[in-house]
Amino acid sequence: MNISQKKQSKTQVLKGKVVSNRNHCTIVAVERLIKHPKYGKYLQRRNRYKAHDMADHREVGEIVSIVSCPPISRDKRFRVLTERSEV
């Protein structure tokens, strides 16, 4: 393993829908499908992440990309990367 491979940061990019934008905190819901281990049925799971929006103009219902970053506050570990579209 090279030194350059060890120093690469593991940034995580997720896409989701803005569900709240109050109090200088944008909450993004990311949905994913998982397969049930026994029955094989696909289940929908949703995680909500608090993201930092520097422009503070995202509206509820917009599809955005969020990227992991160093902690901004106690709960915020993501920041809004780009605006995708409106739903």
N, C-alpha and C positions, 0 to 999 in steps of 0.2 A: 504494500500500500504506500503510495507516494505521500509526501507531505502536503502537496496541493489537494489531494483527495480528502485529507483530514480537515483542512481548513474551510472547505465548502460549507456554507450555511444551508440549513434545511428550511427554506421558506415554504410555507404552505399557502396555496392560492385556492380559495373556495368561491363558488357562485351561489348567490341566494337572493331572497326578496326582502326588502326593507319592511319590517312590521311595526317599528316605532322610531320616532325621531325627536323625542323630548329630552330636555335637560342636557344638552350638549353631548348626547350619547345616541348613536344610531344602532338599533338592534336589528341584526340580519338573521333571518331564519334560513338554514341550509337543509334541504331535503335530500335524502338518499334512499336507495332501495337495497334491502338486504334479503338474502335468501334464507328461509327457515331451514335449520340443519336437518330436521327430521322429515318434514312434510314437503319441502321444496317450494312452498308458496313464497312469493315476494312480498315483503312487508315494507311499508313506508315509514321511515324514521326521520325526525326533525330535531335539529339542534339549533339553539339560539345563541348567537355570539354578539357581544358588545364590541362595536367598532368605532374608531375615531375618524370623524369626517371633518377635515380641516376647513372646507368651504361651508359646511353646516347648511346645505341646501337640498339634501336628499328628501324626497317625499315618500310617503307610505305607498307601497306597491311597486316601486322601481326595482329592477333587477340589477344588482351590482356585484362586482368582484371584490373580495376582501383578501388581504395578505397578512400573514403573521408578522409580528414585529416585537421588539423588546417591550416589556410592560410599560404602559402609559399611565395607568392607575391601578387600583386594586383588582378590578375586573376586566379592564380593557387590554386585550392582547393582540388585537387586529386593527388594521386601518383600511379605510375604503380606498380601493385602487382605481376603478373606473366605473362609469355608468354604462349599463348595457342597453336597456330599453324599459318601456313602461308596460305594465300588464293591466 
